[in-house]
Amino acid sequence: MANTEAPVRFTESAKANLLPLVHEGKMPEPFIRVGMKGGTCGGTYVLGFDSKTEFDEEYVIDEIPLLIDRRQLLFVLGTEIDFEARANGFYLHKPATL
């Protein structure tokens, strides 16, 4: 069952590029995954298509099915997913916290 509170957000540009894949059934896997790779201090963000595992929390944000490994959730909270063609597509932005 999907959670209702969104831990990340999609910009309008990201939604415009993802929603056609969702609506037309053209996603290579059933979910978009947001997470971390290589550890939380020196790690990098991960964005891709994936299937659900036992560690995942499932969300539907603006009609986009999303997975986040619950062990990485605190590290991706507040992340913004954006799309910019001149920046080679999708990228993640984590706003600075006070």
mmCIF file as gemmi writes it, N, C-alpha and C atoms, coordinates in Angstrom:
data_model
loop_
_atom_site.group_PDB
_atom_site.id
_atom_site.type_symbol
_atom_site.label_atom_id
_atom_site.label_alt_id
_atom_site.label_comp_id
_atom_site.label_asym_id
_atom_site.label_entity_id
_atom_site.label_seq_id
_atom_site.pdbx_PDB_ins_code
_atom_site.Cartn_x
_atom_site.Cartn_y
_atom_site.Cartn_z
_atom_site.occupancy
_atom_site.B_iso_or_equiv
_atom_site.pdbx_formal_charge
_atom_site.auth_seq_id
_atom_site.auth_asym_id
_atom_site.pdbx_PDB_model_num
ATOM 1 N N . MET Axp A 1 ? 0.844 -1.188 0 1 0 ? 1 A 1
ATOM 2 C CA . MET Axp A 1 ? 0 0 0 1 0 ? 1 A 1
ATOM 3 C C . MET Axp A 1 ? 0.882 1.242 0 1 0 ? 1 A 1
ATOM 4 N N . ALA Axp A 2 ? 0.536 2.206 -0.804 1 0 ? 2 A 1
ATOM 5 C CA . ALA Axp A 2 ? 1.341 3.413 -0.955 1 0 ? 2 A 1
ATOM 6 C C . ALA Axp A 2 ? 1.102 4.378 0.196 1 0 ? 2 A 1
ATOM 7 N N . ASN Axp A 3 ? 2.173 5.065 0.611 1 0 ? 3 A 1
ATOM 8 C CA . ASN Axp A 3 ? 2.079 6.115 1.625 1 0 ? 3 A 1
ATOM 9 C C . ASN Axp A 3 ? 1.51 7.367 0.976 1 0 ? 3 A 1
ATOM 10 N N . THR Axp A 4 ? 0.912 8.229 1.775 1 0 ? 4 A 1
ATOM 11 C CA . THR Axp A 4 ? 0.3 9.437 1.229 1 0 ? 4 A 1
ATOM 12 C C . THR Axp A 4 ? 1.166 10.677 1.4 1 0 ? 4 A 1
ATOM 13 N N . GLU Axp A 5 ? 2.086 10.691 2.355 1 0 ? 5 A 1
ATOM 14 C CA . GLU Axp A 5 ? 2.935 11.849 2.578 1 0 ? 5 A 1
ATOM 15 C C . GLU Axp A 5 ? 4.177 11.75 1.699 1 0 ? 5 A 1
ATOM 16 N N . ALA Axp A 6 ? 4.459 12.791 0.919 1 0 ? 6 A 1
ATOM 17 C CA . ALA Axp A 6 ? 5.54 12.761 -0.052 1 0 ? 6 A 1
ATOM 18 C C . ALA Axp A 6 ? 6.879 13.173 0.573 1 0 ? 6 A 1
ATOM 19 N N . PRO Axp A 7 ? 7.863 12.27 0.602 1 0 ? 7 A 1
ATOM 20 C CA . PRO Axp A 7 ? 9.175 12.611 1.154 1 0 ? 7 A 1
ATOM 21 C C . PRO Axp A 7 ? 10.064 13.356 0.16 1 0 ? 7 A 1
ATOM 22 N N . VAL Axp A 8 ? 9.728 13.285 -1.131 1 0 ? 8 A 1
ATOM 23 C CA . VAL Axp A 8 ? 10.46 13.995 -2.18 1 0 ? 8 A 1
ATOM 24 C C . VAL Axp A 8 ? 9.434 14.693 -3.058 1 0 ? 8 A 1
ATOM 25 N N . ARG Axp A 9 ? 9.922 15.568 -3.921 1 0 ? 9 A 1
ATOM 26 C CA . ARG Axp A 9 ? 8.976 16.232 -4.826 1 0 ? 9 A 1
ATOM 27 C C . ARG Axp A 9 ? 9.521 16.263 -6.238 1 0 ? 9 A 1
ATOM 28 N N . PHE Axp A 10 ? 8.626 16.271 -7.203 1 0 ? 10 A 1
ATOM 29 C CA . PHE Axp A 10 ? 8.972 16.359 -8.619 1 0 ? 10 A 1
ATOM 30 C C . PHE Axp A 10 ? 8.668 17.766 -9.1 1 0 ? 10 A 1
ATOM 31 N N . THR Axp A 11 ? 9.587 18.364 -9.862 1 0 ? 11 A 1
ATOM 32 C CA . THR Axp A 11 ? 9.307 19.655 -10.477 1 0 ? 11 A 1
ATOM 33 C C . THR Axp A 11 ? 8.336 19.435 -11.638 1 0 ? 11 A 1
ATOM 34 N N . GLU Axp A 12 ? 7.773 20.516 -12.129 1 0 ? 12 A 1
ATOM 35 C CA . GLU Axp A 12 ? 6.86 20.419 -13.27 1 0 ? 12 A 1
ATOM 36 C C . GLU Axp A 12 ? 7.569 19.813 -14.475 1 0 ? 12 A 1
ATOM 37 N N . SER Axp A 13 ? 8.823 20.161 -14.687 1 0 ? 13 A 1
ATOM 38 C CA . SER Axp A 13 ? 9.593 19.629 -15.812 1 0 ? 13 A 1
ATOM 39 C C . SER Axp A 13 ? 9.807 18.121 -15.667 1 0 ? 13 A 1
ATOM 40 N N . ALA Axp A 14 ? 10.114 17.664 -14.462 1 0 ? 14 A 1
ATOM 41 C CA . ALA Axp A 14 ? 10.294 16.226 -14.221 1 0 ? 14 A 1
ATOM 42 C C . ALA Axp A 14 ? 8.983 15.487 -14.453 1 0 ? 14 A 1
ATOM 43 N N . LYS Axp A 15 ? 7.881 16.037 -13.941 1 0 ? 15 A 1
ATOM 44 C CA . LYS Axp A 15 ? 6.58 15.397 -14.146 1 0 ? 15 A 1
ATOM 45 C C . LYS Axp A 15 ? 6.234 15.318 -15.629 1 0 ? 15 A 1
ATOM 46 N N . ALA Axp A 16 ? 6.515 16.388 -16.366 1 0 ? 16 A 1
ATOM 47 C CA . ALA Axp A 16 ? 6.205 16.413 -17.796 1 0 ? 16 A 1
ATOM 48 C C . ALA Axp A 16 ? 6.973 15.327 -18.558 1 0 ? 16 A 1
ATOM 49 N N . ASN Axp A 17 ? 8.135 14.942 -18.065 1 0 ? 17 A 1
ATOM 50 C CA . ASN Axp A 17 ? 8.929 13.91 -18.727 1 0 ? 17 A 1
ATOM 51 C C . ASN Axp A 17 ? 8.662 12.505 -18.209 1 0 ? 17 A 1
ATOM 52 N N . LEU Axp A 18 ? 8.148 12.372 -16.993 1 0 ? 18 A 1
ATOM 53 C CA . LEU Axp A 18 ? 7.867 11.048 -16.428 1 0 ? 18 A 1
ATOM 54 C C . LEU Axp A 18 ? 6.428 10.582 -16.654 1 0 ? 18 A 1
ATOM 55 N N . LEU Axp A 19 ? 5.476 11.489 -16.564 1 0 ? 19 A 1
ATOM 56 C CA . LEU Axp A 19 ? 4.077 11.078 -16.661 1 0 ? 19 A 1
ATOM 57 C C . LEU Axp A 19 ? 3.717 10.389 -17.977 1 0 ? 19 A 1
ATOM 58 N N . PRO Axp A 20 ? 4.247 10.814 -19.127 1 0 ? 20 A 1
ATOM 59 C CA . PRO Axp A 20 ? 3.938 10.052 -20.346 1 0 ? 20 A 1
ATOM 60 C C . PRO Axp A 20 ? 4.395 8.591 -20.257 1 0 ? 20 A 1
ATOM 61 N N . LEU Axp A 21 ? 5.545 8.341 -19.639 1 0 ? 21 A 1
ATOM 62 C CA . LEU Axp A 21 ? 6.015 6.964 -19.468 1 0 ? 21 A 1
ATOM 63 C C . LEU Axp A 21 ? 5.054 6.169 -18.578 1 0 ? 21 A 1
ATOM 64 N N . VAL Axp A 22 ? 4.572 6.811 -17.516 1 0 ? 22 A 1
ATOM 65 C CA . VAL Axp A 22 ? 3.641 6.152 -16.592 1 0 ? 22 A 1
ATOM 66 C C . VAL Axp A 22 ? 2.315 5.87 -17.298 1 0 ? 22 A 1
ATOM 67 N N . HIS Axp A 23 ? 1.744 6.889 -17.926 1 0 ? 23 A 1
ATOM 68 C CA . HIS Axp A 23 ? 0.423 6.762 -18.544 1 0 ? 23 A 1
ATOM 69 C C . HIS Axp A 23 ? 0.416 5.806 -19.729 1 0 ? 23 A 1
ATOM 70 N N . GLU Axp A 24 ? 1.518 5.737 -20.466 1 0 ? 24 A 1
ATOM 71 C CA . GLU Axp A 24 ? 1.594 4.869 -21.643 1 0 ? 24 A 1
ATOM 72 C C . GLU Axp A 24 ? 2.155 3.483 -21.313 1 0 ? 24 A 1
ATOM 73 N N . GLY Axp A 25 ? 2.451 3.23 -20.034 1 0 ? 25 A 1
ATOM 74 C CA . GLY Axp A 25 ? 2.973 1.923 -19.637 1 0 ? 25 A 1
ATOM 75 C C . GLY Axp A 25 ? 4.344 1.618 -20.218 1 0 ? 25 A 1
ATOM 76 N N . LYS Axp A 26 ? 5.176 2.635 -20.391 1 0 ? 26 A 1
ATOM 77 C CA . LYS Axp A 26 ? 6.492 2.461 -21.026 1 0 ? 26 A 1
ATOM 78 C C . LYS Axp A 26 ? 7.659 2.504 -20.048 1 0 ? 26 A 1
ATOM 79 N N . MET Axp A 27 ? 7.384 2.45 -18.745 1 0 ? 27 A 1
ATOM 80 C CA . MET Axp A 27 ? 8.487 2.398 -17.782 1 0 ? 27 A 1
ATOM 81 C C . MET Axp A 27 ? 9.09 0.993 -17.82 1 0 ? 27 A 1
ATOM 82 N N . PRO Axp A 28 ? 10.424 0.866 -17.858 1 0 ? 28 A 1
ATOM 83 C CA . PRO Axp A 28 ? 11.04 -0.464 -17.93 1 0 ? 28 A 1
ATOM 84 C C . PRO Axp A 28 ? 10.841 -1.301 -16.667 1 0 ? 28 A 1
ATOM 85 N N . GLU Axp A 29 ? 10.574 -0.674 -15.547 1 0 ? 29 A 1
ATOM 86 C CA . GLU Axp A 29 ? 10.249 -1.339 -14.283 1 0 ? 29 A 1
ATOM 87 C C . GLU Axp A 29 ? 9.032 -0.604 -13.71 1 0 ? 29 A 1
ATOM 88 N N . PRO Axp A 30 ? 8.337 -1.212 -12.745 1 0 ? 30 A 1
ATOM 89 C CA . PRO Axp A 30 ? 7.095 -0.585 -12.272 1 0 ? 30 A 1
ATOM 90 C C . PRO Axp A 30 ? 7.247 0.682 -11.437 1 0 ? 30 A 1
ATOM 91 N N . PHE Axp A 31 ? 8.457 0.967 -10.941 1 0 ? 31 A 1
ATOM 92 C CA . PHE Axp A 31 ? 8.646 2.111 -10.042 1 0 ? 31 A 1
ATOM 93 C C . PHE Axp A 31 ? 9.869 2.937 -10.424 1 0 ? 31 A 1
ATOM 94 N N . ILE Axp A 32 ? 9.859 4.201 -9.973 1 0 ? 32 A 1
ATOM 95 C CA . ILE Axp A 32 ? 11.052 5.043 -9.956 1 0 ? 32 A 1
ATOM 96 C C . ILE Axp A 32 ? 11.676 4.855 -8.579 1 0 ? 32 A 1
ATOM 97 N N . ARG Axp A 33 ? 12.99 4.694 -8.51 1 0 ? 33 A 1
ATOM 98 C CA . ARG Axp A 33 ? 13.682 4.548 -7.218 1 0 ? 33 A 1
ATOM 99 C C . ARG Axp A 33 ? 14.537 5.782 -6.969 1 0 ? 33 A 1
ATOM 100 N N . VAL Axp A 34 ? 14.444 6.294 -5.739 1 0 ? 34 A 1
ATOM 101 C CA . VAL Axp A 34 ? 15.315 7.362 -5.267 1 0 ? 34 A 1
ATOM 102 C C . VAL Axp A 34 ? 16.062 6.798 -4.071 1 0 ? 34 A 1
ATOM 103 N N . GLY Axp A 35 ? 17.374 6.981 -4.042 1 0 ? 35 A 1
ATOM 104 C CA . GLY Axp A 35 ? 18.141 6.44 -2.924 1 0 ? 35 A 1
ATOM 105 C C . GLY Axp A 35 ? 19.563 6.956 -2.891 1 0 ? 35 A 1
ATOM 106 N N . MET Axp A 36 ? 20.389 6.246 -2.132 1 0 ? 36 A 1
ATOM 107 C CA . MET Axp A 36 ? 21.803 6.581 -1.967 1 0 ? 36 A 1
ATOM 108 C C . MET Axp A 36 ? 22.636 5.359 -2.356 1 0 ? 36 A 1
ATOM 109 N N . LYS Axp A 37 ? 23.825 5.615 -2.853 1 0 ? 37 A 1
ATOM 110 C CA . LYS Axp A 37 ? 24.756 4.546 -3.189 1 0 ? 37 A 1
ATOM 111 C C . LYS Axp A 37 ? 26.119 4.902 -2.621 1 0 ? 37 A 1
ATOM 112 N N . GLY Axp A 38 ? 26.778 3.92 -2.017 1 0 ? 38 A 1
ATOM 113 C CA . GLY Axp A 38 ? 28.145 4.136 -1.546 1 0 ? 38 A 1
ATOM 114 C C . GLY Axp A 38 ? 28.243 4.759 -0.165 1 0 ? 38 A 1
ATOM 115 N N . GLY Axp A 39 ? 27.221 4.677 0.645 1 0 ? 39 A 1
ATOM 116 C CA . GLY Axp A 39 ? 27.28 5.255 1.988 1 0 ? 39 A 1
ATOM 117 C C . GLY Axp A 39 ? 26.646 6.616 2.04 1 0 ? 39 A 1
ATOM 118 N N . THR Axp A 40 ? 26.278 7.027 3.224 1 0 ? 40 A 1
ATOM 119 C CA . THR Axp A 40 ? 25.527 8.266 3.367 1 0 ? 40 A 1
ATOM 120 C C . THR Axp A 40 ? 26.405 9.509 3.479 1 0 ? 40 A 1
ATOM 121 N N . CYS Axp A 41 ? 27.647 9.367 3.931 1 0 ? 41 A 1
ATOM 122 C CA . CYS Axp A 41 ? 28.515 10.542 4.056 1 0 ? 41 A 1
ATOM 123 C C . CYS Axp A 41 ? 29.161 10.906 2.72 1 0 ? 41 A 1
ATOM 124 N N . GLY Axp A 42 ? 29.738 9.922 2.061 1 0 ? 42 A 1
ATOM 125 C CA . GLY Axp A 42 ? 30.409 10.187 0.794 1 0 ? 42 A 1
ATOM 126 C C . GLY Axp A 42 ? 29.677 9.6 -0.384 1 0 ? 42 A 1
ATOM 127 N N . GLY Axp A 43 ? 28.41 9.244 -0.187 1 0 ? 43 A 1
ATOM 128 C CA . GLY Axp A 43 ? 27.644 8.586 -1.231 1 0 ? 43 A 1
ATOM 129 C C . GLY Axp A 43 ? 27.068 9.553 -2.247 1 0 ? 43 A 1
ATOM 130 N N . THR Axp A 44 ? 26.465 8.976 -3.259 1 0 ? 44 A 1
ATOM 131 C CA . THR Axp A 44 ? 25.806 9.752 -4.292 1 0 ? 44 A 1
ATOM 132 C C . THR Axp A 44 ? 24.343 9.34 -4.364 1 0 ? 44 A 1
ATOM 133 N N . TYR Axp A 45 ? 23.528 10.25 -4.854 1 0 ? 45 A 1
ATOM 134 C CA . TYR Axp A 45 ? 22.112 9.951 -5.029 1 0 ? 45 A 1
ATOM 135 C C . TYR Axp A 45 ? 21.927 9.018 -6.22 1 0 ? 45 A 1
ATOM 136 N N . VAL Axp A 46 ? 20.868 8.209 -6.149 1 0 ? 46 A 1
ATOM 137 C CA . VAL Axp A 46 ? 20.52 7.272 -7.203 1 0 ? 46 A 1
ATOM 138 C C . VAL Axp A 46 ? 19.1 7.567 -7.646 1 0 ? 46 A 1
ATOM 139 N N . LEU Axp A 47 ? 18.892 7.577 -8.959 1 0 ? 47 A 1
ATOM 140 C CA . LEU Axp A 47 ? 17.565 7.739 -9.529 1 0 ? 47 A 1
ATOM 141 C C . LEU Axp A 47 ? 17.477 6.772 -10.693 1 0 ? 47 A 1
ATOM 142 N N . GLY Axp A 48 ? 16.459 5.921 -10.68 1 0 ? 48 A 1
ATOM 143 C CA . GLY Axp A 48 ? 16.319 4.964 -11.768 1 0 ? 48 A 1
ATOM 144 C C . GLY Axp A 48 ? 15.01 4.204 -11.668 1 0 ? 48 A 1
ATOM 145 N N . PHE Axp A 49 ? 14.839 3.238 -12.55 1 0 ? 49 A 1
ATOM 146 C CA . PHE Axp A 49 ? 13.663 2.381 -12.562 1 0 ? 49 A 1
ATOM 147 C C . PHE Axp A 49 ? 13.991 1.11 -11.802 1 0 ? 49 A 1
ATOM 148 N N . ASP Axp A 50 ? 13.012 0.575 -11.039 1 0 ? 50 A 1
ATOM 149 C CA . ASP Axp A 50 ? 13.301 -0.609 -10.233 1 0 ? 50 A 1
ATOM 150 C C . ASP Axp A 50 ? 12.009 -1.298 -9.824 1 0 ? 50 A 1
ATOM 151 N N . SER Axp A 51 ? 12.176 -2.503 -9.268 1 0 ? 51 A 1
ATOM 152 C CA . SER Axp A 51 ? 11.076 -3.269 -8.671 1 0 ? 51 A 1
ATOM 153 C C . SER Axp A 51 ? 11.17 -3.169 -7.157 1 0 ? 51 A 1
ATOM 154 N N . LYS Axp A 52 ? 10.071 -3.441 -6.488 1 0 ? 52 A 1
ATOM 155 C CA . LYS Axp A 52 ? 10 -3.317 -5.033 1 0 ? 52 A 1
ATOM 156 C C . LYS Axp A 52 ? 10.721 -4.468 -4.333 1 0 ? 52 A 1
ATOM 157 N N . THR Axp A 53 ? 11.408 -4.134 -3.228 1 0 ? 53 A 1
ATOM 158 C CA . THR Axp A 53 ? 12.053 -5.132 -2.376 1 0 ? 53 A 1
ATOM 159 C C . THR Axp A 53 ? 11.426 -5.067 -0.99 1 0 ? 53 A 1
ATOM 160 N N . GLU Axp A 54 ? 11.847 -5.964 -0.122 1 0 ? 54 A 1
ATOM 161 C CA . GLU Axp A 54 ? 11.289 -6.02 1.227 1 0 ? 54 A 1
ATOM 162 C C . GLU Axp A 54 ? 11.622 -4.787 2.074 1 0 ? 54 A 1
ATOM 163 N N . PHE Axp A 55 ? 12.625 -4.015 1.678 1 0 ? 55 A 1
ATOM 164 C CA . PHE Axp A 55 ? 13.057 -2.856 2.46 1 0 ? 55 A 1
ATOM 165 C C . PHE Axp A 55 ? 12.413 -1.544 2.001 1 0 ? 55 A 1
ATOM 166 N N . ASP Axp A 56 ? 11.609 -1.597 0.958 1 0 ? 56 A 1
ATOM 167 C CA . ASP Axp A 56 ? 11.103 -0.385 0.329 1 0 ? 56 A 1
ATOM 168 C C . ASP Axp A 56 ? 9.812 0.143 0.932 1 0 ? 56 A 1
ATOM 169 N N . GLU Axp A 57 ? 9.72 1.472 0.93 1 0 ? 57 A 1
ATOM 170 C CA . GLU Axp A 57 ? 8.467 2.173 1.182 1 0 ? 57 A 1
ATOM 171 C C . GLU Axp A 57 ? 7.973 2.615 -0.193 1 0 ? 57 A 1
ATOM 172 N N . GLU Axp A 58 ? 6.698 2.439 -0.422 1 0 ? 58 A 1
ATOM 173 C CA . GLU Axp A 58 ? 6.101 2.766 -1.716 1 0 ? 58 A 1
ATOM 174 C C . GLU Axp A 58 ? 5.285 4.048 -1.606 1 0 ? 58 A 1
ATOM 175 N N . TYR Axp A 59 ? 5.454 4.928 -2.588 1 0 ? 59 A 1
ATOM 176 C CA . TYR Axp A 59 ? 4.734 6.197 -2.637 1 0 ? 59 A 1
ATOM 177 C C . TYR Axp A 59 ? 4.165 6.386 -4.043 1 0 ? 59 A 1
ATOM 178 N N . VAL Axp A 60 ? 3.118 7.147 -4.143 1 0 ? 60 A 1
ATOM 179 C CA . VAL Axp A 60 ? 2.627 7.628 -5.427 1 0 ? 60 A 1
ATOM 180 C C . VAL Axp A 60 ? 2.561 9.14 -5.284 1 0 ? 60 A 1
ATOM 181 N N . ILE Axp A 61 ? 3.436 9.817 -6.013 1 0 ? 61 A 1
ATOM 182 C CA . ILE Axp A 61 ? 3.559 11.271 -5.917 1 0 ? 61 A 1
ATOM 183 C C . ILE Axp A 61 ? 3.209 11.855 -7.276 1 0 ? 61 A 1
ATOM 184 N N . ASP Axp A 62 ? 2.16 12.628 -7.33 1 0 ? 62 A 1
ATOM 185 C CA . ASP Axp A 62 ? 1.713 13.225 -8.597 1 0 ? 62 A 1
ATOM 186 C C . ASP Axp A 62 ? 1.539 12.158 -9.674 1 0 ? 62 A 1
ATOM 187 N N . GLU Axp A 63 ? 0.97 11.017 -9.297 1 0 ? 63 A 1
ATOM 188 C CA . GLU Axp A 63 ? 0.704 9.883 -10.181 1 0 ? 63 A 1
ATOM 189 C C . GLU Axp A 63 ? 1.948 9.074 -10.544 1 0 ? 63 A 1
ATOM 190 N N . ILE Axp A 64 ? 3.089 9.4 -9.982 1 0 ? 64 A 1
ATOM 191 C CA . ILE Axp A 64 ? 4.34 8.714 -10.299 1 0 ? 64 A 1
ATOM 192 C C . ILE Axp A 64 ? 4.643 7.705 -9.191 1 0 ? 64 A 1
ATOM 193 N N . PRO Axp A 65 ? 4.729 6.405 -9.526 1 0 ? 65 A 1
ATOM 194 C CA . PRO Axp A 65 ? 5.03 5.384 -8.517 1 0 ? 65 A 1
ATOM 195 C C . PRO Axp A 65 ? 6.514 5.438 -8.124 1 0 ? 65 A 1
ATOM 196 N N . LEU Axp A 66 ? 6.78 5.544 -6.831 1 0 ? 66 A 1
ATOM 197 C CA . LEU Axp A 66 ? 8.135 5.786 -6.343 1 0 ? 66 A 1
ATOM 198 C C . LEU Axp A 66 ? 8.473 4.831 -5.216 1 0 ? 66 A 1
ATOM 199 N N . LEU Axp A 67 ? 9.728 4.392 -5.177 1 0 ? 67 A 1
ATOM 200 C CA . LEU Axp A 67 ? 10.248 3.561 -4.097 1 0 ? 67 A 1
ATOM 201 C C . LEU Axp A 67 ? 11.409 4.259 -3.417 1 0 ? 67 A 1
ATOM 202 N N . ILE Axp A 68 ? 11.467 4.113 -2.088 1 0 ? 68 A 1
ATOM 203 C CA . ILE Axp A 68 ? 12.624 4.553 -1.309 1 0 ? 68 A 1
ATOM 204 C C . ILE Axp A 68 ? 12.9 3.463 -0.285 1 0 ? 68 A 1
ATOM 205 N N . ASP Axp A 69 ? 14.134 2.993 -0.246 1 0 ? 69 A 1
ATOM 206 C CA . ASP Axp A 69 ? 14.542 2.022 0.763 1 0 ? 69 A 1
ATOM 207 C C . ASP Axp A 69 ? 14.408 2.703 2.114 1 0 ? 69 A 1
ATOM 208 N N . ARG Axp A 70 ? 13.661 2.108 3.031 1 0 ? 70 A 1
ATOM 209 C CA . ARG Axp A 70 ? 13.402 2.769 4.322 1 0 ? 70 A 1
ATOM 210 C C . ARG Axp A 70 ? 14.683 3.037 5.101 1 0 ? 70 A 1
ATOM 211 N N . ARG Axp A 71 ? 15.765 2.301 4.807 1 0 ? 71 A 1
ATOM 212 C CA . ARG Axp A 71 ? 17.046 2.537 5.483 1 0 ? 71 A 1
ATOM 213 C C . ARG Axp A 71 ? 17.723 3.806 4.967 1 0 ? 71 A 1
ATOM 214 N N . GLN Axp A 72 ? 17.276 4.311 3.819 1 0 ? 72 A 1
ATOM 215 C CA . GLN Axp A 72 ? 17.856 5.514 3.225 1 0 ? 72 A 1
ATOM 216 C C . GLN Axp A 72 ? 16.918 6.715 3.277 1 0 ? 72 A 1
ATOM 217 N N . LEU Axp A 73 ? 15.75 6.518 3.812 1 0 ? 73 A 1
ATOM 218 C CA . LEU Axp A 73 ? 14.707 7.546 3.772 1 0 ? 73 A 1
ATOM 219 C C . LEU Axp A 73 ? 15.15 8.876 4.375 1 0 ? 73 A 1
ATOM 220 N N . LEU Axp A 74 ? 15.792 8.856 5.524 1 0 ? 74 A 1
ATOM 221 C CA . LEU Axp A 74 ? 16.212 10.114 6.156 1 0 ? 74 A 1
ATOM 222 C C . LEU Axp A 74 ? 17.181 10.914 5.294 1 0 ? 74 A 1
ATOM 223 N N . PHE Axp A 75 ? 17.949 10.229 4.47 1 0 ? 75 A 1
ATOM 224 C CA . PHE Axp A 75 ? 18.959 10.903 3.654 1 0 ? 75 A 1
ATOM 225 C C . PHE Axp A 75 ? 18.392 11.518 2.381 1 0 ? 75 A 1
ATOM 226 N N . VAL Axp A 76 ? 17.212 11.073 1.967 1 0 ? 76 A 1
ATOM 227 C CA . VAL Axp A 76 ? 16.62 11.621 0.747 1 0 ? 76 A 1
ATOM 228 C C . VAL Axp A 76 ? 15.408 12.517 1.018 1 0 ? 76 A 1
ATOM 229 N N . LEU Axp A 77 ? 14.985 12.624 2.276 1 0 ? 77 A 1
ATOM 230 C CA . LEU Axp A 77 ? 13.851 13.503 2.606 1 0 ? 77 A 1
ATOM 231 C C . LEU Axp A 77 ? 14.097 14.917 2.099 1 0 ? 77 A 1
ATOM 232 N N . GLY Axp A 78 ? 13.099 15.492 1.454 1 0 ? 78 A 1
ATOM 233 C CA . GLY Axp A 78 ? 13.208 16.86 0.964 1 0 ? 78 A 1
ATOM 234 C C . GLY Axp A 78 ? 13.889 17.001 -0.38 1 0 ? 78 A 1
ATOM 235 N N . THR Axp A 79 ? 14.306 15.887 -0.972 1 0 ? 79 A 1
ATOM 236 C CA . THR Axp A 79 ? 14.983 15.942 -2.271 1 0 ? 79 A 1
ATOM 237 C C . THR Axp A 79 ? 14.005 16.354 -3.363 1 0 ? 79 A 1
ATOM 238 N N . GLU Axp A 80 ? 14.493 17.173 -4.281 1 0 ? 80 A 1
ATOM 239 C CA . GLU Axp A 80 ? 13.71 17.614 -5.425 1 0 ? 80 A 1
ATOM 240 C C . GLU Axp A 80 ? 14.251 16.91 -6.669 1 0 ? 80 A 1
ATOM 241 N N . ILE Axp A 81 ? 13.345 16.325 -7.444 1 0 ? 81 A 1
ATOM 242 C CA . ILE Axp A 81 ? 13.717 15.651 -8.684 1 0 ? 81 A 1
ATOM 243 C C . ILE Axp A 81 ? 13.336 16.571 -9.822 1 0 ? 81 A 1
ATOM 244 N N . ASP Axp A 82 ? 14.321 16.918 -10.636 1 0 ? 82 A 1
ATOM 245 C CA . ASP Axp A 82 ? 14.11 17.878 -11.706 1 0 ? 82 A 1
ATOM 246 C C . ASP Axp A 82 ? 14.566 17.284 -13.033 1 0 ? 82 A 1
ATOM 247 N N . PHE Axp A 83 ? 14.165 17.918 -14.121 1 0 ? 83 A 1
ATOM 248 C CA . PHE Axp A 83 ? 14.595 17.523 -15.451 1 0 ? 83 A 1
ATOM 249 C C . PHE Axp A 83 ? 15.007 18.774 -16.212 1 0 ? 83 A 1
ATOM 250 N N . GLU Axp A 84 ? 16.161 18.691 -16.829 1 0 ? 84 A 1
ATOM 251 C CA . GLU Axp A 84 ? 16.638 19.79 -17.661 1 0 ? 84 A 1
ATOM 252 C C . GLU Axp A 84 ? 17.411 19.183 -18.823 1 0 ? 84 A 1
ATOM 253 N N . ALA Axp A 85 ? 16.911 19.373 -20.031 1 0 ? 85 A 1
ATOM 254 C CA . ALA Axp A 85 ? 17.519 18.76 -21.213 1 0 ? 85 A 1
ATOM 255 C C . ALA Axp A 85 ? 18.983 19.15 -21.379 1 0 ? 85 A 1
ATOM 256 N N . ARG Axp A 86 ? 19.322 20.397 -21.125 1 0 ? 86 A 1
ATOM 257 C CA . ARG Axp A 86 ? 20.717 20.824 -21.302 1 0 ? 86 A 1
ATOM 258 C C . ARG Axp A 86 ? 21.634 20.321 -20.191 1 0 ? 86 A 1
ATOM 259 N N . ALA Axp A 87 ? 21.046 19.771 -19.12 1 0 ? 87 A 1
ATOM 260 C CA . ALA Axp A 87 ? 21.831 19.178 -18.034 1 0 ? 87 A 1
ATOM 261 C C . ALA Axp A 87 ? 21.826 17.649 -18.144 1 0 ? 87 A 1
ATOM 262 N N . ASN Axp A 88 ? 21.57 17.15 -19.347 1 0 ? 88 A 1
ATOM 263 C CA . ASN Axp A 88 ? 21.549 15.703 -19.619 1 0 ? 88 A 1
ATOM 264 C C . ASN Axp A 88 ? 20.432 14.957 -18.912 1 0 ? 88 A 1
ATOM 265 N N . GLY Axp A 89 ? 19.306 15.605 -18.693 1 0 ? 89 A 1
ATOM 266 C CA . GLY Axp A 89 ? 18.141 14.901 -18.189 1 0 ? 89 A 1
ATOM 267 C C . GLY Axp A 89 ? 17.812 15.142 -16.73 1 0 ? 89 A 1
ATOM 268 N N . PHE Axp A 90 ? 17.52 14.051 -16.03 1 0 ? 90 A 1
ATOM 269 C CA . PHE Axp A 90 ? 17.074 14.137 -14.644 1 0 ? 90 A 1
ATOM 270 C C . PHE Axp A 90 ? 18.234 14.36 -13.696 1 0 ? 90 A 1
ATOM 271 N N . TYR Axp A 91 ? 17.968 15.111 -12.651 1 0 ? 91 A 1
ATOM 272 C CA . TYR Axp A 91 ? 18.956 15.268 -11.58 1 0 ? 91 A 1
ATOM 273 C C . TYR Axp A 91 ? 18.236 15.497 -10.258 1 0 ? 91 A 1
ATOM 274 N N . LEU Axp A 92 ? 18.929 15.22 -9.19 1 0 ? 92 A 1
ATOM 275 C CA . LEU Axp A 92 ? 18.394 15.365 -7.838 1 0 ? 92 A 1
ATOM 276 C C . LEU Axp A 92 ? 19.043 16.544 -7.153 1 0 ? 92 A 1
ATOM 277 N N . HIS Axp A 93 ? 18.226 17.272 -6.431 1 0 ? 93 A 1
ATOM 278 C CA . HIS Axp A 93 ? 18.725 18.436 -5.698 1 0 ? 93 A 1
ATOM 279 C C . HIS Axp A 93 ? 18.231 18.325 -4.263 1 0 ? 93 A 1
ATOM 280 N N . LYS Axp A 94 ? 19.154 18.373 -3.326 1 0 ? 94 A 1
ATOM 281 C CA . LYS Axp A 94 ? 18.796 18.333 -1.902 1 0 ? 94 A 1
ATOM 282 C C . LYS Axp A 94 ? 19.023 19.727 -1.334 1 0 ? 94 A 1
ATOM 283 N N . PRO Axp A 95 ? 17.944 20.466 -1.067 1 0 ? 95 A 1
ATOM 284 C CA . PRO Axp A 95 ? 18.102 21.818 -0.513 1 0 ? 95 A 1
ATOM 285 C C . PRO Axp A 95 ? 18.835 21.784 0.837 1 0 ? 95 A 1
ATOM 286 N N . ALA Axp A 96 ? 19.614 22.796 1.09 1 0 ? 96 A 1
ATOM 287 C CA . ALA Axp A 96 ? 20.327 22.906 2.369 1 0 ? 96 A 1
ATOM 288 C C . ALA Axp A 96 ? 19.321 23.074 3.491 1 0 ? 96 A 1
ATOM 289 N N . THR Axp A 97 ? 19.604 22.448 4.608 1 0 ? 97 A 1
ATOM 290 C CA . THR Axp A 97 ? 18.733 22.586 5.773 1 0 ? 97 A 1
ATOM 291 C C . THR Axp A 97 ? 19.403 23.489 6.799 1 0 ? 97 A 1
ATOM 292 N N . LEU Axp A 98 ? 18.592 24.131 7.611 1 0 ? 98 A 1
ATOM 293 C CA . LEU Axp A 98 ? 19.13 25.022 8.638 1 0 ? 98 A 1
ATOM 294 C C . LEU Axp A 98 ? 19.512 24.274 9.868 1 0 ? 98 A 1
